[in-house]
Amino acid sequence: MPLLLTSPPTAEPVTLPDVKAHLRLTISDDDAYLTALITAARRALESRYGLCLMRQAWALFADGWPGDGVFALPLWPVLSVDGLTSFGDDDTPATIDPAHYVLDAASRPARLALRQGRVFAPPGRRINGLKLAFTAGFGADASAVPGEIRQALLATIADWYQNRGDAGGGNLPPVALEAMAAYRNARLA
């Protein structure tokens, strides 16, 4: 199922002054590089752990209705479902009334379930006939991001800053992995 970012975060969970204070830097020579590292570290943690740290909007596409009536949302935490749309064979969108589904945001992965007894016609479009729009993240403000995640970001940025160009770069440092342990999404095979 394709997953597309439709509205990226408008802020980062840590700021340039946060990073410079963590690194004990007073010069501004590397500010642009550090700013790029902030975004790269956020995206690395989000990708590795299936998280959205800051509020951002996504669209999940499916070819048809799930057999069990449940969509698993691959990102966490989910703040809201912004719409469920079925497309006709002429690409005409039909919005599904929110009264016909319920969001389970407490589970990980979060789930959107069709209410009991609701049956819908298959989408007319063979591929990506359904679009589920949702908003995920801890919030729009950096203060909503848990402290251990912010510390993992700072540790990652510091490691990447101090070890730039080294072979095997881009890995998360052990202290960041430890800080993120509670956010691993364990899956049973």
MARLUM-966130 format. One line per 3 residues: number of its first residue (from 1); their letters; for each residue x, y, z of N, C-alpha, C. Coordinates in nm, 4 decimals. Atoms other than C-alpha are relative to their C-alpha. Example, Ala and Ser with C-alpha at 12.3 -4.5 7.8 and 13.67 -1.06 7.14 Angstrom:
<rs>
1 = as = 0.0890:-0.1190:0.0000:1.2300:-0.4500:0.7800:0.0900:0.1200:0.0000  -0.0820:-0.1190:-0.0060:1.3670:-0.1060:0.7140:-0.0770:0.1090:0.0730
</rs>
This chain:
<rs>
1 = mpl = 0.0844:-0.1169:0.0000:0.0000:0.0000:0.0000:0.0895:0.1240:0.0000  -0.0807:-0.1216:0.0048:0.1593:0.3276:-0.1066:-0.0363:0.0964:0.1130  0.0145:-0.0972:-0.1073:0.2103:0.5855:0.1659:0.0687:0.1275:-0.0445
4 = llt = -0.0551:-0.1269:0.0485:0.2586:0.9509:0.0685:-0.0125:0.1080:0.1054  0.0019:-0.1169:-0.0879:0.3516:1.2491:0.2824:-0.0697:0.1127:-0.0754  0.0743:-0.1055:0.0677:0.1000:1.5209:0.1948:0.0241:0.1372:0.0619
7 = spp = -0.0313:-0.1263:-0.0659:0.1982:1.7883:0.4474:0.1094:-0.0259:0.1026  -0.1118:0.0286:-0.0905:0.5432:1.7760:0.6089:-0.0096:0.0825:0.1290  0.0010:-0.0774:-0.1241:0.6108:1.8975:0.9615:0.0499:0.1420:-0.0249
10 = tae = -0.0391:-0.1403:0.0150:0.6478:2.2737:0.9989:0.1108:0.0392:0.0961  -0.1065:-0.0261:-0.0969:0.9020:2.2484:1.2819:0.0723:-0.1311:0.0282  -0.0768:0.1178:-0.0391:1.1641:2.0101:1.4143:-0.0107:-0.0199:0.1511
13 = pvt = 0.0119:0.0270:-0.1428:1.1624:1.8400:1.7563:0.1124:0.0597:0.0842  -0.1087:-0.0723:-0.0670:1.4949:2.0019:1.8450:0.0387:0.1177:-0.0897  -0.0359:-0.1202:0.0736:1.6123:2.3474:1.7439:0.1507:0.0106:-0.0153
16 = lpd = -0.1428:-0.0262:0.0167:1.9473:2.4737:1.6244:0.0629:0.0450:0.1322  -0.0588:-0.0353:-0.1302:2.0061:2.6446:1.9634:0.0101:-0.1192:0.0959  -0.0081:0.1217:-0.0830:1.9260:2.3126:2.1382:0.1242:-0.0806:-0.0366
19 = vka = -0.1127:0.0804:0.0481:2.1845:2.1323:1.9247:0.1327:0.0685:0.0330  -0.1243:-0.0715:-0.0287:2.4488:2.4019:1.9640:0.0316:-0.0026:0.1493  -0.0226:0.0090:-0.1444:2.4023:2.4005:2.3414:0.0476:-0.1402:0.0369
22 = hlr = -0.0402:0.1380:-0.0257:2.4305:2.0194:2.3432:0.1460:-0.0234:-0.0416  -0.1370:0.0162:0.0512:2.7515:2.0381:2.1389:0.0983:0.0998:0.0611  -0.0803:-0.1076:-0.0590:2.8765:2.3412:2.3340:0.0712:0.0814:-0.1078
25 = lti = -0.0515:-0.0815:0.1103:2.9226:2.5352:2.0116:-0.0484:0.1439:0.0149  0.0391:-0.1417:-0.0044:2.9247:2.9140:2.0099:0.0168:0.0671:-0.1360  -0.0202:-0.0584:0.1326:3.0313:2.9742:1.6506:-0.1170:-0.0382:-0.0906
28 = sdd = 0.1114:0.0280:0.0912:2.7859:2.9813:1.3604:0.0467:-0.0556:-0.1342  -0.0562:0.0495:0.1266:3.0157:2.8381:1.0901:-0.0740:-0.1224:-0.0541  0.0625:0.1253:0.0422:2.8317:2.5031:1.0805:-0.1517:-0.0003:0.0171
31 = day = 0.1443:-0.0055:-0.0254:2.4746:2.6251:1.1365:-0.0820:-0.0677:-0.1101  0.0754:0.0613:0.1100:2.3521:2.5180:0.7915:0.0154:-0.1523:0.0032  -0.0248:0.1442:-0.0089:2.5129:2.1752:0.8313:-0.0771:-0.0613:0.1169
34 = lta = 0.0722:0.0499:-0.1169:2.3652:2.1302:1.1795:-0.1508:-0.0029:-0.0254  0.1425:-0.0040:0.0335:2.0214:2.2310:1.0516:-0.0368:-0.1184:-0.0880  0.0234:0.1165:0.0855:2.0469:1.9630:0.7829:0.0068:-0.1292:0.0816
37 = lit = -0.0105:0.1191:-0.0846:2.1556:1.7086:1.0461:-0.1250:-0.0189:0.0864  0.1222:0.0093:-0.0804:1.8491:1.7902:1.2585:-0.1089:-0.0716:-0.0797  0.1027:0.0617:0.0846:1.6165:1.7012:0.9713:0.0356:-0.1451:-0.0320
40 = aar = -0.0427:0.1363:0.0340:1.8199:1.3950:0.8725:-0.0160:-0.0939:0.1194  0.0122:0.0845:-0.1193:1.8255:1.2626:1.2303:-0.1472:-0.0278:0.0305  0.1432:0.0226:-0.0214:1.4491:1.3142:1.2695:-0.0528:-0.1047:-0.0970
43 = ral = 0.0499:0.0931:0.1013:1.3813:1.1325:0.9447:0.0554:-0.1415:0.0228  -0.0586:0.1318:-0.0278:1.6186:0.8481:1.0417:-0.0749:-0.0690:0.1139  0.0737:0.0604:-0.1116:1.4418:0.7925:1.3742:-0.1424:-0.0354:-0.0410
46 = esr = 0.1361:0.0278:0.0452:1.0986:0.8192:1.2143:-0.0045:-0.1259:-0.0864  -0.0026:0.1144:0.0911:1.1897:0.5685:0.9442:0.0294:-0.1305:0.0740  -0.0421:0.1214:-0.0704:1.3581:0.3211:1.1758:-0.1075:-0.0521:0.0949
49 = ygl = 0.0952:0.0400:-0.1040:1.0810:0.3212:1.4374:-0.1468:0.0135:-0.0412  0.1378:-0.0141:0.0452:0.7686:0.3877:1.2266:-0.0748:0.1097:0.0733  0.0566:-0.1109:-0.0764:0.7083:0.7145:1.4085:-0.0165:0.1240:-0.0861
52 = clm = 0.0044:-0.1379:0.0471:0.6027:1.0653:1.3214:0.0225:0.0836:0.1251  -0.0303:-0.0754:-0.1207:0.7624:1.2999:1.5702:-0.0818:0.1281:0.0086  0.0750:-0.1249:0.0036:0.5979:1.6256:1.4653:-0.1250:-0.0213:-0.0856
55 = rqa = 0.1258:0.0118:0.0753:0.2448:1.6756:1.3273:0.0290:0.0070:-0.1500  -0.0150:0.0061:0.1453:0.2340:1.5774:0.9582:-0.1158:-0.0801:-0.0583  0.1138:0.0652:0.0644:-0.0325:1.4637:0.7126:0.0485:-0.1019:-0.1027
58 = wal = -0.0359:0.1109:0.0871:-0.0204:1.1394:0.5153:-0.1231:-0.0512:-0.0731  0.1060:0.0692:0.0724:-0.2261:0.9495:0.2591:0.0466:-0.1436:-0.0239  -0.0250:0.1420:0.0199:-0.2388:0.5701:0.2559:-0.0978:-0.0486:-0.1066
61 = fad = 0.0834:0.0480:0.1102:-0.3682:0.4068:-0.0622:-0.0106:-0.1527:0.0048  0.0221:0.1447:0.0087:-0.5164:0.0596:-0.1060:-0.0776:-0.0291:-0.1274  0.0715:0.0390:0.1220:-0.6461:-0.1280:-0.4094:-0.1451:-0.0358:0.0279
64 = gwp = 0.1356:0.0403:-0.0347:-0.9543:-0.2573:-0.2279:-0.0192:-0.0034:0.1499  0.0320:0.0067:-0.1423:-1.1275:-0.2957:0.1060:0.0709:-0.1189:0.0634  -0.0644:0.1146:-0.0654:-0.9368:-0.5125:0.3540:-0.1032:-0.1078:0.0324
67 = gdg = 0.0918:0.1113:-0.0232:-1.0930:-0.8556:0.3941:-0.0596:-0.0005:0.1398  0.0503:-0.0017:-0.1373:-1.1245:-0.8141:0.7699:-0.0592:0.1354:0.0393  0.0577:-0.1315:-0.0273:-1.2421:-0.4516:0.7419:0.0880:0.0911:0.0831
70 = vfa = -0.0904:-0.0782:-0.0846:-0.9348:-0.3170:0.9228:0.1218:0.0446:-0.0803  -0.1217:-0.0564:0.0585:-0.6662:-0.0863:0.7839:0.1017:0.0185:0.1123  -0.1084:-0.0269:-0.0943:-0.3355:-0.0921:0.9751:0.0744:0.1227:-0.0505
73 = lpl = -0.0703:-0.1226:0.0381:-0.1779:0.2535:0.9714:0.1462:-0.0145:0.0394  -0.1398:0.0339:-0.0247:0.1998:0.2180:0.9394:0.0794:0.1019:0.0812  -0.0703:-0.1017:-0.0774:0.2904:0.5352:1.1306:-0.0698:0.0216:0.1333
76 = wpv = 0.0545:-0.0182:-0.1344:0.2422:0.6180:1.4979:0.0669:0.1204:0.0646  0.1395:0.0064:-0.0397:0.1057:0.8048:1.6869:-0.0911:0.0688:-0.1022  0.0983:-0.0591:0.0912:-0.2035:0.8807:1.4784:-0.0876:0.0948:0.0808
79 = lsv = 0.0805:-0.1011:-0.0677:-0.3799:1.2008:1.5803:-0.1444:0.0008:-0.0493  0.1354:-0.0050:0.0548:-0.6783:1.1850:1.3455:-0.0050:-0.0659:-0.1366  0.0276:0.0423:0.1376:-0.8302:1.0328:1.0356:-0.0710:0.1174:-0.0646
82 = dgl = 0.0509:-0.1201:0.0656:-0.8974:1.3173:0.7952:-0.0921:-0.0311:-0.1167  0.0911:0.0367:0.1069:-1.0931:1.1231:0.5373:0.0289:-0.1375:-0.0551  -0.0101:0.1281:0.0688:-1.1597:0.7927:0.3677:-0.0779:0.0165:-0.1299
85 = tsf = 0.0584:-0.0257:0.1308:-1.2277:0.8124:-0.0051:0.0105:-0.1244:-0.0869  0.0016:0.1077:0.0992:-1.3261:0.5525:-0.2638:-0.0114:0.0661:-0.1372  -0.0012:-0.0591:0.1335:-1.2580:0.6301:-0.6308:-0.0747:-0.0888:-0.0991
88 = gdd = 0.0707:0.0714:0.1052:-1.4869:0.5315:-0.9184:0.0920:-0.0275:-0.1170  -0.0841:0.0331:0.1152:-1.3584:0.3956:-1.2491:0.0343:0.1224:-0.0829  -0.0329:-0.1249:0.0686:-1.3643:0.7517:-1.3837:0.0755:0.0959:0.0924
91 = dtp = -0.0774:-0.0741:-0.1002:-1.1569:0.8681:-1.0810:-0.0832:0.0986:0.0818  0.0862:-0.0847:-0.0813:-1.4578:1.0381:-0.9228:0.0106:-0.0436:0.1458  -0.0116:0.0375:-0.1410:-1.4003:1.0505:-0.5460:-0.1356:-0.0043:0.0692
94 = ati = 0.1194:0.0103:-0.0849:-1.6719:0.9394:-0.3041:0.0489:-0.0089:0.1446  -0.0431:-0.0036:-0.1387:-1.6124:1.0334:0.0592:-0.0870:-0.0929:0.0846  0.0705:0.0913:-0.0895:-1.7038:0.7666:0.3135:-0.0311:0.0757:0.1291
97 = dpa = 0.0445:-0.0680:-0.1219:-1.9034:0.9076:0.6064:0.0780:-0.0549:0.1200  -0.0753:0.0460:-0.1178:-1.6916:0.8962:0.9273:-0.0829:-0.0823:0.0982  0.0845:0.0828:-0.0867:-1.9897:0.7365:1.1034:0.0146:-0.1488:-0.0322
100 = hyv = -0.0131:0.1392:0.0424:-1.9024:0.4167:0.9134:0.1329:-0.0638:0.0404  -0.1275:0.0580:-0.0427:-1.5562:0.3696:1.0652:0.0427:0.0598:0.1335  -0.0508:-0.0443:-0.1296:-1.3681:0.4067:1.3906:0.1524:-0.0136:0.0005
103 = lda = -0.1460:0.0013:-0.0128:-1.0031:0.4882:1.4680:0.0389:-0.0579:0.1349  -0.0621:0.0522:-0.1218:-0.8131:0.2820:1.7213:0.1411:0.0570:0.0043  -0.1301:-0.0664:-0.0068:-0.5271:0.5233:1.7924:0.0849:-0.0526:0.1141
106 = asr = -0.0737:0.0520:-0.1150:-0.4283:0.3432:2.1142:0.0901:-0.1164:-0.0386  -0.0805:0.1152:0.0426:-0.2937:0.0385:1.9296:0.1196:0.0453:-0.0815  -0.1135:-0.0234:0.0874:0.0383:0.0213:1.7573:0.0269:-0.1275:-0.0765
109 = par = 0.0397:-0.1139:0.0812:-0.0006:0.0054:1.4696:-0.1446:0.0421:0.0280  0.1362:-0.0506:-0.0103:-0.3055:0.2271:1.4875:-0.0826:-0.0670:-0.1085  0.0863:0.0693:0.0951:-0.6046:0.0812:1.3074:-0.1242:0.0833:-0.0281
112 = lal = 0.1282:-0.0568:0.0373:-0.9025:0.2132:1.1202:-0.0883:-0.1193:-0.0354  0.0877:0.1151:0.0214:-1.1904:-0.0344:1.1351:-0.1350:0.0469:-0.0498  0.1363:-0.0243:0.0457:-1.5117:-0.0315:0.9381:-0.0936:-0.0511:0.1093
115 = rqg = 0.0948:0.0418:-0.1040:-1.8040:-0.0505:1.1798:-0.0696:-0.1296:-0.0408  0.0625:0.1309:0.0195:-1.9741:-0.3857:1.2201:-0.1184:0.0089:-0.0965  0.1114:0.0092:0.0932:-2.2056:-0.4756:0.9336:0.0058:0.0955:-0.1178
118 = rvf = -0.0107:-0.0942:0.1122:-2.0876:-0.2004:0.6983:0.0658:-0.0724:-0.1168  -0.0536:0.0622:0.1207:-2.0325:-0.3312:0.3457:0.0003:0.1065:-0.1093  -0.0142:-0.1011:0.1048:-1.9051:-0.1120:0.0625:0.0313:-0.0682:-0.1323
121 = app = -0.0311:0.0502:0.1344:-1.8891:-0.1692:-0.3102:0.1499:0.0145:-0.0236  -0.1424:-0.0143:0.0308:-1.5378:-0.2306:-0.4411:0.0233:0.1319:-0.0739  -0.0289:-0.1227:0.0744:-1.3692:0.0837:-0.5696:0.0027:-0.0288:-0.1497
124 = grr = 0.0014:0.0166:0.1449:-1.4057:0.1376:-0.9425:0.1388:0.0004:-0.0609  -0.1385:-0.0056:0.0478:-1.0368:0.2096:-0.9865:0.0725:-0.1239:0.0509  -0.0662:0.1263:-0.0362:-0.8334:-0.1127:-0.9885:0.1205:0.0184:0.0904
127 = ing = -0.1173:-0.0235:-0.0846:-0.5214:0.0369:-0.8340:-0.0202:0.1296:0.0774  0.0137:-0.1162:-0.0884:-0.5150:0.2796:-0.5430:-0.1427:0.0541:-0.0013  0.1404:-0.0390:0.0036:-0.8940:0.2826:-0.5405:-0.0516:0.0595:0.1293
130 = lkl = 0.0372:-0.0566:-0.1292:-0.9065:0.3820:-0.1744:0.1115:0.0893:0.0510  -0.0974:-0.0930:-0.0583:-0.7355:0.6748:-0.0047:-0.0432:0.0299:0.1427  0.0245:-0.0278:-0.1407:-0.7122:0.7052:0.3715:0.0944:0.1140:0.0401
133 = aft = -0.0809:-0.1164:-0.0392:-0.5919:1.0514:0.4782:0.0025:0.0069:0.1528  -0.0104:-0.0083:-0.1451:-0.4594:1.0854:0.8329:0.1126:0.0942:0.0411  -0.1023:-0.0860:-0.0587:-0.2531:1.3100:1.0575:0.0667:-0.0778:0.1123
136 = agf = -0.0764:0.0730:-0.1009:0.0224:1.1616:1.2712:0.1038:0.0928:0.0613  -0.1038:-0.0756:-0.0693:0.2772:1.2918:1.5182:-0.0366:0.0184:0.1461  0.0270:-0.0259:-0.1413:0.3113:1.3764:1.8846:-0.0687:0.1349:0.0182
139 = gad = 0.0637:-0.1313:-0.0064:0.1973:1.7332:1.8139:0.0727:0.0982:-0.0896  -0.0598:-0.1032:0.0849:0.2797:2.0566:1.6347:0.1166:0.0698:0.0692  -0.1028:-0.0677:-0.0790:0.5086:2.1791:1.9129:0.1037:-0.1009:0.0485
142 = asa = -0.1078:0.0899:-0.0411:0.8466:2.0276:2.0023:-0.0186:-0.0509:0.1426  0.0193:0.0420:-0.1390:0.7416:2.0122:2.3689:-0.0888:-0.1250:0.0103  0.0847:0.1187:-0.0012:0.4934:1.7350:2.2748:0.0797:-0.1282:-0.0234
145 = vpg = -0.0844:0.1165:0.0278:0.7788:1.5034:2.1697:0.0625:-0.0472:0.1316  -0.0568:0.0513:-0.1249:0.8872:1.2754:2.4575:0.1487:0.0321:0.0140  -0.1373:-0.0404:-0.0291:1.2137:1.3748:2.6240:0.1050:-0.0986:-0.0455
148 = eir = -0.1017:0.0986:0.0404:1.3930:1.0473:2.5527:0.0218:0.0007:-0.1506  -0.0163:-0.0096:0.1452:1.3273:1.0899:2.1801:0.0832:0.1235:-0.0339  -0.0803:-0.1212:0.0223:1.4656:1.4446:2.1924:0.1469:-0.0261:0.0351
151 = qal = -0.1375:0.0332:-0.0372:1.7748:1.3098:2.3716:0.0644:-0.0912:-0.1041  -0.0523:0.0875:0.1059:1.8139:1.0370:2.1070:0.0369:0.0818:-0.1232  -0.0321:-0.0882:0.1129:1.8017:1.3073:1.8391:0.1292:0.0758:0.0254
154 = lat = -0.1218:-0.0755:-0.0319:2.0653:1.5171:2.0147:0.1233:-0.0895:-0.0040  -0.1132:0.0931:0.0021:2.2909:1.2131:2.0613:0.0370:-0.0390:-0.1426  -0.0242:0.0370:0.1398:2.2520:1.1154:1.6957:0.0659:0.1146:-0.0753
157 = iad = -0.0569:-0.1175:0.0677:2.3224:1.4666:1.5702:0.1432:0.0217:0.0452  -0.1365:-0.0180:-0.0517:2.6278:1.4947:1.7973:0.0946:-0.1039:-0.0587  -0.0836:0.1065:0.0550:2.7611:1.1587:1.6765:0.0294:0.0248:-0.1477
160 = wyq = -0.0202:-0.0257:0.1428:2.7077:1.2446:1.3105:0.0869:0.1228:-0.0223  -0.0797:-0.1224:0.0135:2.8603:1.5895:1.3576:0.1477:-0.0287:0.0296  -0.1376:0.0277:-0.0415:3.1705:1.4556:1.5316:0.0677:-0.1066:-0.0847
163 = nrg = -0.0568:0.1100:0.0783:3.2178:1.1567:1.3001:-0.0332:0.0113:-0.1482  0.0376:-0.0168:0.1413:3.1354:1.3051:0.9614:0.1099:-0.0513:-0.0917  -0.0948:0.0522:0.0980:3.2961:1.1338:0.6693:0.0620:-0.1323:0.0393
166 = dag = -0.0568:0.1274:-0.0426:3.3886:0.8272:0.8737:-0.0739:-0.1147:-0.0677  0.0626:0.1182:0.0599:3.3238:0.4865:0.7188:-0.1066:-0.0533:0.0948  0.1072:0.0548:-0.0821:3.0019:0.3308:0.8390:-0.0847:0.1080:0.0646
169 = ggn = 0.0774:-0.1099:-0.0569:2.8499:0.6697:0.9134:-0.1480:-0.0173:-0.0244  0.1439:0.0034:0.0169:2.4790:0.7300:0.9402:-0.0706:-0.0949:0.0945  0.0617:0.0892:-0.0976:2.4233:0.4640:1.2049:-0.0409:0.0797:0.1223
172 = lpp = 0.0389:-0.0646:-0.1246:2.2496:0.5535:1.5270:0.0973:-0.0429:0.1088  -0.0925:0.0362:-0.1076:2.4833:0.5693:1.8270:-0.0715:-0.0833:0.1062  0.0614:0.0864:-0.1017:2.4254:0.3194:2.1104:-0.0884:0.0750:0.0998
175 = val = 0.0806:-0.0750:-0.0968:2.2962:0.5884:2.3468:-0.1358:0.0369:-0.0595  0.1275:-0.0308:0.0657:2.0276:0.6844:2.0928:-0.0859:-0.1257:-0.0104  0.0740:0.1259:0.0075:1.9292:0.3201:2.0415:-0.0611:-0.0349:0.1354
178 = eam = 0.0503:0.0281:-0.1354:1.8941:0.2801:2.4173:-0.1156:0.0930:0.0356  0.1062:-0.0964:-0.0290:1.6857:0.5970:2.4482:-0.1285:-0.0338:-0.0760  0.1152:0.0316:0.0848:1.4561:0.4726:2.1705:-0.0570:-0.1397:0.0257
181 = aay = 0.0414:0.1392:-0.0223:1.4146:0.1194:2.3103:-0.1500:-0.0128:0.0256  0.1429:0.0082:-0.0310:1.0633:0.1911:2.4379:-0.0880:0.0212:-0.1238  0.0778:-0.0313:0.1206:0.9551:0.2936:2.0863:0.0181:-0.1019:-0.1112
184 = rna = -0.0110:0.1077:0.0986:1.0589:-0.0235:1.9064:-0.1376:-0.0609:-0.0166  0.1285:0.0631:0.0280:0.7584:-0.1773:1.7407:0.0248:-0.1466:-0.0252  -0.0287:0.1429:0.0115:0.8129:-0.5452:1.8114:-0.1114:-0.0688:-0.0780
187 = rla = 0.0960:0.0739:0.0815:0.6441:-0.7721:1.5609:0.0254:-0.1483:0.0166  -0.0121:0.1451:-0.0046:0.5750:-1.1399:1.5936:-0.0102:-0.0533:-0.1420  -0.0008:0.0529:0.1359:0.6539:-1.3376:1.2810:-0.1146:-0.0934:-0.0248
</rs>
